[in-house]
Structures are given as structure tokens and as C-alpha cells.
Amino acid sequence: MSSYLEERLESYDHNYRMGSPLITDEQFDKLETNLYRVDPKANYFSKKTILPLPSLPKDRIEEFIEGLLPDTRLIIEPKIDGCAIAIQYINGELVKAIARKGGDFTNKIKDIPDVPNKIKVQGLIQIRGELFNPSEYERPSYSQRQASGFLRAAASKSDHLSFCSFQIINGRLNQHDSLQYLKKLSFTIPEYKSLNFTSQVEMYRKQWSDKKLFTNYPTDGIVVKLNSRKLQLIREKSNEVYPYWQMAIKY
């Protein structure tokens, strides 16, 4: 029974990521929940524990928006300077938290005040975010040092750190809805701007450069993201690069 469910899930997930979904998101989530109920140690979940945390592409914005329609909706978020962390929940329980190089910091992350140890979600959900010090908004590099120091030290306090969640790694919602869903689950999400025209990116980049945007965060740039999940998948498929649907701008 479990092997049959695994095969179905892997097939449905492959078709979804190729841009041709065969079932609805609700049906997929229900199958995933059923598999976990039948066999929580299934290979399907073992494969899913490999949480992707690649560095964001850093190209010229002109190259990123090339080929997009002028009215393509984009999301602008702060590029927070800290430590990238991926967190995995299964049936609402926090089961794993890893950093970019693969280090397991599950117990450390459970101590962060704005990381819920339990959420009301069945099945599997994987969340990407940044561990940082919000008080170091004028010294971004200090934020990164303090976050990495907390992770490395055997005994260290966490009350000065925060975790900002900005992506559901295995999600099927667009970026705006993903952020709102994370907020509903009691995660801290970043301030963000919705753009209705690609030509607006330069305006927000200049606002950030002039220290008039995202000033409450320790930032070393901004991140531009495609809002549409369909367009995100098309970008990933056509460029064979993950996650090419989002790009960091640091100039």
C-alpha cells in the first residue's frame, strides 16, 4: 500500500514541477498525509529531508526580467544578512532544521522565540528563512556573525535573534500567498513590496540604496521574486537552475 502511494506521489510531484499537474494541491496534500499515516518512515520522506538551501543567483536585473511581460507581478523583499536555515515539519512537529552547509541545528532553532515548535499543518512542510539579529540593522555583517556564533557555540543565548520566514520550499502557492500563509502559522515574515510592472524594480533598488527601504533590517541587498508559482516552475525548468525565479541585487 505504502509503495503504491509513494509511486503516485512521486509521479504527481514530477508532473507538477514539469508544469502539467494531474491533481489539485488539496488532493496531493491528502495523499501525502495518508502516506505518512500508513508509513512515516517511507523513502519518500527520507528523500524530502534533503532541504535545498542554495545561494540566490546574482545577475543583472535586466537579465532576470528578460522575456517577462511588462506587467509581470514581482515581489521585492529585503536580503537579510544572517544565516540561511531550512526547517522541516511533519504533521505539525518541528523535526529538522539545517544550515546551508548541511549542519543540523534542530535543537538550536527550537530555542528561537519566533520559531513555533508546533504548527497546525498535516503532512510535510519545509520552510526557508534567515536567522539574524534585528537590532543590528545598521551593521548587517554583525547580524551574520552573531547568528553563526549562536549556531556554533555549545552554550549561547538566543533571545537577541529572530527567524524571518520567506519561502515554503515544497509549496504550491504564489509568493504573496505563501508569505501570508506563513504569517497565519505564526511565523515572522519580511516586509515586502508587490510590483505590478517590471520597470518598478529599479525604483525600489534605488530606495534601498538610499536607505529609504527595509531600514528595520540588517540588509546587504534586496531580493526580486516572481510571484506566480507557474512562472517560477517555468523558470526552474527552462534554466535548469534552482531557484532562478528569485534573484539578489546587491549594488
N, C-alpha and C positions, 0 to 999 in steps of 0.2 A: 504493500500500500504506500509506504513512505517513498520507495524508489520511484513509483509511478508519479507521485506528487512532485518529487524533485525534478524529474524529467519535464513535466508540464511547466513548472515554474521557470526552469532554465530556458525552455523554448519560448515561453511567453516573454520573458525578460529580454532575450536576444531580439525577438521581433520588435519589441517596444523600442529598443535602442537603435534599431535599424530604421526607425520611423514608420513602422507598419504594425501598430498594436492590434492584437487579436481579441483582447478582452478589456473591460473597463478597469480603472485603477482600483475601484472598490472590490471587484472580483479577484484581482491579483492579490490585494491585501488579505482577503479572506482565505485564499489558498495558502498564502504564506503562514497565516495564523494556524490553519489546520495542520500544516506540516509540522510546525513547532509543537503542537499539542500531541501529535502522533509520535514524532521522533525529534526531540530537541537537540540531539547530537548528530543530526543528519549532515552529510558532507556539504550540502547547500549552505548551511550556516557557518561551517568551518571556512569555506571559501569567502564568505561575506565578512569574516573578521579581518581580512586584509584591507585596511582602511586607506584609501588613496589621499595623500597629502602633498602633491607636487607643488613646486613653486609656480606662481602665476606667470604666464607669458608677459614679456615686457617689450612690445613692439611700438612702432609709431602708431598713433591713434588713426592716422589716415589708412594704414594697412588693416587695422582692426575693423573699421567701418566700411571698407571697400566691398562693394557688392550688396550692401544693405540698402533697403529703400529709405528715402529721406525721413519718412515718418515711422521708422522702426523704433519701438519703445525700448529705452535703455534705463538702467538703474545705476546711479552713482553712489558709492559707499566710501567711507574712509578706509585707507590702507593703514590699519593699526599696527604699530611696531611692538611686537611681543613674541610669543611662541605659538606656532600653529599646533592645534590639538584636534584630534578626531575622537568623538565619543560615540559609543555604541550602546543602545538599549535593546533589550529583548523582553517583550511583554511588560514594558514599563520599568524594568530594573536596569540600572546602570551596570554594565558588565565589563566594559573595557574602555580605556582612554589611552591613546598613544600620541607621541610627538612625531615630528616629520621623519626623524631617523629611525623610527620603529620602537623607541623606548616605551615600555609600559608604565604609565604613571596613573593607573586607575585609582589607587588609594589616595594619591596626592590630589587629584582632581575632585574627588569626593569631598575634600575639605574646603573647596572654593565656595563662598557663600551663595553665589548666584548660579550654581550648577545643581539642579534638582537631582536627587538620588533616585527618585521615582517620578514617572510621568504617566498620564493616562493614555497610553498608546499600546495596542496589541500588536504582536508580531515584531518585526525588526525595523529600527530606525537608526540611521547614522548621521551624526551632526558634526559639521566642521565649524571651528571658531578660533579665536585668538585669546590666549591668556596674557594679560597685560596689567600695568598699574595705571589706573585712570588719573591719579594725581600728578603723573609725570607728563602732562600734556605739553609742557614747554621743553621737555628733554626726552624725546622719543627713544633714544638709544638707552637711556637709563631704565625705561619701562621694559625693554627687551632683556636687559641684564638681570633685572630683579625677577622677572618671570622665569628665566632659565636658571637663576640661582636657587629659586624655590624648588624647582624640579630636581636639581642636582643634590641639594642638601638633604641629609638624612633627617634632620630636625629643623624645621623652619616654619614661620608663621605665614598664614595665607590671608589674613584679614585685610591686607592692603591691596590684594589682587582681585581682578574681575575677569570673567569669561564672557566674551561677546560672540554670540552665535550668528552666523550669516549664511549658512548653507545646509540643506538636507541632502547629504551625498547620494542617497538612494531614493531621492524624492521624485515626484511626478507632477509637482505644482510649478507654476511660473515663479520667478524670483520674488515678486511682490507678495504673492500669496504664501510662499514659503516663509518669508520673514514674519508675516502676520500669524501664521500657524505656530512658529517658534515662540512668538510672544504670548500666544494663548496657552502654551505649555509651560509658561513662567520662566523662559529664558530671557536674558538680556539681549536685545538686538541693536544693531547700529542705527544711528541717524542715517537717513538716505534720501536721495532725490530721484524723482521719476521724470524722465525726459521723454517728450513726445517727438523730438526731432534730433537726428544725429548731429546736426550743426550746433546743438547746445553744449556739446561736450567741452569745447574749448572755453566757453564762458565759465563753466564750473571748475575747470582746471585752473584758470586764472584766479578765480575766487579763492581756491585752496592755496595757490602760490602766494597770494596777497594776505594770507592768514585771515580770511573772512568766511571760511567754510570749515566745518568739522573741527572747530577750535577747542572743543572739550575733550579731544582725543590726542594721544601721542601718535601722530601720523608721520609717515615718510612718503606719502603719495595718496592717490585716490584709486579706486577700482571701478572700472566700467564693465557692466554686465548686460548681456542680452536678457530681456525679461521673459520672452516666450520660451517655454520648455521645448516646443517643437523646433524653434530655431537653434536652441542650444544643442540639441541632438544632431541636427543637420551639420552644425559647425564641427562637432566632435567627429562625425562620420567622414566629412569631406576633407578635414585637415589631419585626421588620424592623430590628433594631439588632445590630451585632456589636461586642463579644462579650457580649451581655446575660446569658449564663449564668454570668458571674463579676462580682463587684462589690467595690469597695474600700470599706472602712469606716475613716474617719479620725478618729472622735470618741472 
